[in-house]
Amino acid sequence: MKQWMWRLLGKGSEAVVVTFCSGESELCRRMAEEVPSLVPDRRHFVATAENWAALQRELKPYRIGLAPVMLTREAHALRRAAYRLAPHKILAYNSRLERHHLRFDLPSLLFWLGVPLDRIYLRPWWWPWKKRERSVVPTGYRVVEGRACTEGRRRVAVLSPYFPFPLAHGGAVRIYNLLREMAKQFDIELFAFTDGPLDMAPVLEFCARVALVEKPRYREPRWSTLLPPEVHEFRSPAMQQAINEERRAFGFETLQVEYTQLAEYGAECGGDILVEHDVTFDLFTQMARRERTLSAAWDVFRWRRFETRALRQFAHVVVMSEKDAEMVGVPSVVIPNGVDLERFRAAPEAPGERLLFIGSFRHFPNVAAYRFFTEEVWPLLRDKFPNMSLTVVCGGDYPAYWRAFTDSPEPAADPRIRLLGFVSDVRPLYVESNLVLAPTTISAGTNVKVLEAMAMERAVISTSSGCAGLGLLHGHSVWVADSAVAFAAAVATLIHDRERREQMARAAYGVALRNFDWAAIGEKQRALLHARLTA
C-alpha cells in the first residue's frame, strides 16, 4: 500500500536524507559530516544555497526520510524549504551542534528558541503534569579522619561548595591556604560537597576531619524559582544533617561559610561567619547592564534579594577588598586574597611575544574575558605580530563549561592560541610568558591569578575590573585598558618595551610582598576566629 501511494505521488519507495545547510558554514560542514554516521544505510544529499535549484530537480524521484537543518535566529530560505518538504522529519541542530527531532511539543519549541538540549525537558516543581526529569538529592555523608587534634585547642568548621584541592581556580587556592593558616592555632573540620574522585591527602595534613556530601543534581528551569538557582544547587538535607551531627561529635564552636550560595546553612546554625568571595548581586548587575534582557534582570532581583537578607543574618562578614566592603551594606572585615610567595618566585624573562591568560571556564566571567580578547582584541594584534602567541589555562572539562555559557560547541581554533585544561603547576607557564592578561569584562571580588603574576614578576595588562581591589596603579604596577583598542595598544606597547614591563613587574611584586602574603593574611583570619569565639 505504501509503495502504491508513493508511486501515485511520483516518488520512489527509497527514503533519502537531505541535509540543509541553513546556518554558519563551518557548523553546517560539521553537521553534514556527522549525519551520514547517524543514518549510514540511506542515500545522502547536502543542500546549499548554491546547489539548491539544481538539487530540487534531482530529488524529485525521492521522498525525504530525514531533513537535518541548522537553527539560527535569522530566517533562511533553505530552512523554510525543509519545513515545507519534510515537516515531520526535521532533525534540528543548534549552534552547539546538539541535535533534536522537532515535533509539535514543548521541548521542541524550547529547543527551537535556543534552550540547551539538556534543559528542554526540565519543568518546575509546581508543574501539574508528569515530568520527565527530577532533581536528585543524595542522602548520607561520610567522614574522613585527618591529622590528630591537639588538646586544649578550640575547634572550628569551614563549609565549602567544593573540595579545595587540586588548586584549579582562585576559590580553591584561597580556601586551601586559609585552612592551612587556621590550622596553626585551631583544629579544623571541613564540610565540602563533592561530584567526583578526590585527592584528599594534602588537605588532611591540616584538617582534623573532613565531612563529604555528594552534590545534588538540580534539574529545574533556572527561571522558575524565587531563590537563585545556584542556591538550589546546594540545598542538601544530608549536608544539614552532617553539620548538626558533627557539631555534637567533633564539637566545633563556630562555622565559617564560604560563598553566598551556601548562606542558608550558616543562618540555620545561628549565623557565624560568611565569606563573600565576590558580591554576587554586583556580578549579575554587571551582566544585566551588558545583556539588557528580562532573564538578566530577574537574576539581579533574585540575587540582590537573597544576598542582602543573608548578609544581615551573620555576625561577621568577610569581603575581599574595601570596594566590596562598601558594597555589601553591613559591617564587614577585609581579608583579601593572597599568594604563596615561597612557592611563586620570580624567574628571568626570556625574549619573545608570549601572552598568558589563566582563568577557569567553570567561572563564566572568564569565558566572557576570553571571548572579549579573542574576538575583539586579538584581531587587532594577530597580523601585526606574526610571532605572538597566547596560552590560556581554561581548567578541567572546559569544553562543557564553554557550551554551557556560549552558543558554540567549543572555542574557535587558532594555531597561535594554546588552550590547556587543568594544570597542576602553572609556574612554568608564568616563567615562559612575557605578558600576563586579565581581560575580564565582568568581575567581582579580586583576581588570584593577577596576584600570582605579581609574585612571579610578570607585567599585567588588565581591565579595571580585572585588577580591582588590589591597590595597583595604572602605568606603575599594572596597565589598565578597558576597550579592545586600548587593550591591543597596551599589548603592543609593552611587548616592544621590555624595560618598562620589567619596571611594572617589580613594582607589582612590591605590592604583593607588602599586602598579599598568605602568612600575613592568615593572621587576619585567625584574629577573626578568635573574635568570634570570644564574643
N, C-alpha and C positions, 0 to 999 in steps of 0.2 A: 504493500500500500504506500509506504514512504517513497519507494523508488518511483512508483507511478505518479505520485504527487510532484516529485521533483522534476520528472520528465515533462509533466504538464506545465510547470513553470519555466521550462527551458534550462534546468540545471541538472548537472550530473549528481550521482549519489556521493561522490567524494567531497568531504568537508576539508577545506584548507584553512590555514592560519595566515591572516594578513596583519602585519604589524604596522601601525600608523605612527609615523614619526611626527608627532604633533607638539614638539617642545624643543628645548635646547639640544643642539646637535650632539654633543658628547653624551648626554644622558640617553638620548634616543639610540645612539650607536650601541651603548651598553645594554639597553633593553633589547634591541634587535639581536644581539649576540646571545642573550640569555634565553630568549623564548624557544629556540629550537631544542634546547636541552630539556625544557619543560614538557614539550609535546614532540618527541622525536619521531613518531610514526606518521606524521602529517606532512603534506607539502607546504612550504613556507614562501610567502611573498612579503616584501618590505615596501610600504607606500611612503613616498616622499613628495614634497611639493613639486619637485622637478619631473617625477615619472608618473604622477597620479593620472593624468589624462590618458596616457598610453596603457597604464596598468588596468584601468577600468574595463577597457576592451578585452584585455587578456583574461580578466576574472569572470567574464560573462558566463562561461560554461560551468562555473563552480559555485558552490554555496560556502559561505563563511562560517566555519565552526568555532573560531575564536578570533577576537579582534583586540589585541593589546594596543593600548593608547597611552600617551604621556599626558598627564593632567598638569595644566598650568592655569594661572589666574587669567591669562589673556585668551580671548576667543581664537579658535583655529579652525580653518576650513576642513582639514583632514579629520579632526576630532568630530566635527559635525557629520562628516561623511560616514565615519564609523558608527555613530549613534543611529544614523538613518539605515545603514545596510545590515547591522547586526546588533540591534538594541539589547538583546538578551545574552549576548556573547562577549560583553566588554570585560577585558582584563585590564584594569586601570593601574598604572604606575604613577607614584608621586615623585617629587624631586629628590627624595631619599632613596629612590629605587626600591621602595616597598610596593607590594602589589596586592590587589584585592579585586575579586569578581564583583562588578557592580550589579546590584539588584534594586528593586523598589522597596528599600527598607532604610531604617535609621542609620545603621552602621555605614552603609554605602554613602548616604548623604554626608555623614561626618567625614568620611574619607575624601569625598569629592570636595569638601570645604577645607581640607588641609590638615585635619586631625591626624596625628601619627597612628600607624596601624595598631600598635599595642594598646591604644586608648579608645578605639572606636566602639568597643563593646562594654566600656565602663559605664555604670549607672549609679546615681547617688543612693544613699541608704534608704531614702524615702521613696524610691521608685516603686510604683504599685505593681508592676508586672515582674515576672521571673527574670532574674539577672543571670547572665552567662558567667560573669566573674565576680568574685567577692574578695574582700580583704582577708588576709591570713595573719593572725596574731599568734605567734608561738607561745607556748607555756613553759614554765620552769626556767631555772637558771643554774649555772654551775660556778663553783668557787674553786679557784686555784691558789694554793699557798705560795707565798714568795719568801722574802727574807724574814728572819726571826724578829719578833717585836722586842723592843728594849724596855726593861722595867722602868716605870716612872715617866715614860713619855706619854704625851697626850695624843689622842688618835683623831684623825680627820679623814673625810672621804671626798673623792672627786668623781663627778658624773660626766661622762663624755659620750657624744653620739657615735664615736668610733674608737677602736683601739689605736692608741697613739704611736704605733710602730708598724711598718717602717716609716721613716720621716719623708713621706711622699708629698706633703704640702705644708703650707705655713702653719695651719692649725695644729697639726701633729707635732711639728717642731716646737711650738710654744708649750703645749701640754706636756710633752716628754721632758723638756728641760726644766719646767717648773715643778713637775713631780720629783725630779732629781734634787732640786733645791729644797723643796719642802721636806724631803726625807732626811735632811741633815738634822732636823730638830723634832720631827713628828713621825709617827707610824701611820702609813697611808694605806687606805683601801681604795682601789679604783673600780668604779662601775662603768662598764662600756658595752655598747651594742656591737654586734659582730654580724658579718654577712659572708664569711669565708674563712679559709685557714689562716692561722696566726703564727707569728714568730714572737713568743712571749718572753723569752729569756732576758732580753735587755731591760724590759720594764720590771720584771720580777726581781732584778737586782736592787731596786729601791722601793718597791711596793710590798707591803706585808701580805696583802690579799688582793685578788682580782676577782670580781664577780662579773660574769659574762652572760648577756641575754641576746638571743637571736633577734635581729631587727625585724619588725613587722613588714609584711608586704602589703602596702596600702594601694588598693585598687578601686578608687572612686575618681570621678572627674574633678580636676583641680579647681574648677569654678564653683563647685556645688556646696561648699560649707562656709560658715561664717568665720571659723578659725582658719588660719593659713594652712594649706596642705602640708607644709613642712612640719607643722606641729603634729598633725595626724600621723605622719610617717613614723613618729617616735612614741606614739601613745601605746604603752605596753603594760598591762596588769602584771606581767612577770617582772618587769623592772621595778614597779612599785612594791611588789612582794619582796624582791631582793633587798631593796633599801630598808624596808621595815624590819625584816628578819635579821639582816646584817647589823642594823643599828643595835639590836639586842645582843647578837652573837659576838660581834667584833668590838662593839662599844664606842664607835666613833661619836664625837661630840658636835661636829659641825659638818655640813655638806656644802661643797663648792660645786656649782652647776656651770658647766661650760656650754655656751651658746644659748641664745634666747629661745630656740625652739624646744628646749628641754625645761623651760622655766616652770611648767606645771608641777614637776617633781619637787622642786625646791619649795614652791609655795605651799604644797601639801604638808611639807615637813617643818613649816614654821618660817621659811624664808631666811636662809643664812647668807650665802654669797652667790651672786650671779655675775658671770664673766661675759661681757659684751664683746665678742671677738670683732664684731662690727655692729654698727647701729643699723639694724636690718631695714627699718622703715625708710631710712635715708637711702639705702641701696635701691629699694624699689621705687622711691621717689625719683631718683636719677633715671631709672629705666622709663618711668612714666613720662618724664619730660622729653625723652627721645622718641618713644613709640607713639604716645598720644592715642592710646586705644582704651576701650572700655575695660578690657581684661587687665591692662596695666593699672588703671585707676582703681579697680576692685582689689588688686593685690596691695596697693598702697593703703587703702582704707582698712583692710583686714590686719595688715601688719602693724599699722600705727595704733589701732585699737588694742590689739593683743599685747604689743610690746610696752606701751605706756602703762597699761594695767599691771603687767608683770614687774616692771621696774619698781613700782610702788610697794610691792609685796616682799621685797628683800631688804634685809638690814644693811647689807653692803653691796654696792655695785662697782664692778671693775671695768674700766674702759682702757682703750689702747693709747689715747692721746688727749691733750687738752681740748682739741677740736671736738672730739666725741663727748668729752665731759660737759661741754656747753650744750650739746645737742640733746642729751638724754633727759634733761629737765629734773633730775633728782640728785641729791648729794652722791658723789662718786669718788673713787680713788683711781689715779692713773698708774697702772702697772704695764709699761709698754712691752711690745715685742722686743726680742733681743737676738743676739748672735753669739755663737760659741767662738770666742776669739782665740782659744787654744787650738781649735780644730781648723777654722778658716783663717789661714795665714797667707800673706801676700807672696806672690812669686813674680819674677821678672816677666814683662810682657814681650812676646815675640812679634816681629814685624808682620803686618797683614791687615786684612779688612774683614775680620770675622766678628759677626754680631751674635749676641746670645740673648734669648728670652726664655725665662723659666716661669711657667705658670700652668698648674694642673687644670686640665679641661673639665674636671669634675666641678669646678667653681666657675659659673657661667660668665663672670666678668673677664676671666682670662680668655675665653672663646671670643668675646667681643673685642678684646685687646688684640688678639691675633688677627682677626678679620680687619680691624682698623689698619694695622700695619701692612698686612699683605695685600689688601685691596686698595688702599689709598696712599700709603707711604712708599711701599716697595716699588710700584711702577715708576715713581719719580727718581729712584736710585738705580734700578736694575741695569739700564743701558749706559748710564754714566760711569758705573763702577763694575766692569765685567768680571773682576776678580772677587767681588764682595760676596759673602755667603752668610746665611742665617741658620743658627741651630736653635731649635725650640724643644724644651722638655715639657711634654704635654701630660705626663702622668700615666698611670696604669689604665688600660682599657679606654684610651682616649677616643677611638672611633665611635664608641657607644655614646659617650657624653657629647661628642660633636653632633651626632644625629639627633640627640635629644634637644639641643639648643639651637639647631640651624635647620635649613631646608635643603641640605645636600648630604649625600652619603658619606663623604669624607672631605678633608681639605684638598683644594686643587693642588695637583702635583707640580713641583718646580724643582729642577735638578740642582738648584743652588740653595734650596731650603731643606734642611735635615730635620725630620720630626722623630723625636725619641719618646718612648713610653716611660715607664718608671726607671729612674736612675738612682741606684743606691748611694752613690757618691758623686755629687755634682762638682766637687772641687776641681777635677781636671778640666771640666768644661769652662770654668771661670779662668783657669790658667791659660787656656788656648785662645780665649776671646780677647778682642781689642776694645769692644764697647758692649755694655750691658743695657738692655732696653726694658722699659716698663711702660708700654703704650696703652695703659688702661684708660678707657673712656668712661667706665662705670666702676666705682670702687668705694669701699668704706673700710674703716679700721686702718691698719698700717701694713706695709708690704714687707714680709720677712725676706724675700729674695733680694730686695734692694739693700737690706742690711747685710746680707751675705756678700753682695758685690762690694759694698763699702769695706767690709773686713778683708776682702781679697784684693783691695786697692785696684778696682776697675772702675773707670768712669761710667756714670749712669746718665742716660737720656730718658726722661720720664715726662708724662703728662702731669698736670697739677695734682690730680687725684692719686697718681701712682706713687708719689713721694710725700703725700700729705701726712702731717703729724710727726715727721722725722726731724724737723728743725734744720733742714738743708736750705742753702741759699743758691738761687739761680746764678750760674756763671762762676760760682766759687766752689761749691761741693756737689752740685748737680746741674744739669742743663734741662730746663723746663720748656716744653713745647707742646701746645695743645692742638694745633691744627696739623693736617697732613703736610702742608707745605713747610711749616715751621719745623716739624719733626724731621723731615727729609733734609732740610738745610742744616739742622743740628748734627745729624749723622755725617753729612758731607764735610762740615767744618771740622769736627773733632777727629774724623778718620784721617784728615790731612795734617792735623796738628798734634803730634804725639806729645810734645812738651806740655801743651795746655791740658790735655786729658790726664796726663800724669799728675799735674798740679791739682786738678779737681779730685782725682782719686785719693791723693794724700790728704787733702782737706776733709774728704768724706770719711776716711779712716779715722781721723782725729775725732770726728763726731761720734763714730761708733765706739771708739775707745772710752770716751767720756760718758756716754749716755746709754749704751745698749749692750753692755756685757751681762750675760746671764747671771753671773755671780752677784753683781750689784742689784739686778732686778729680783733675784731670789730673795735678797734681804727684805725688799718691799713686800714680797708675797708672804714671807714668814711673819713680818710685822702685822700684816692684815689678819692672819690667822690668830696670832696672839691677841689682837684687839677684839676679835670676835669671841674668843674663848674666855676672855676676862670681862666681857660686857655684862 
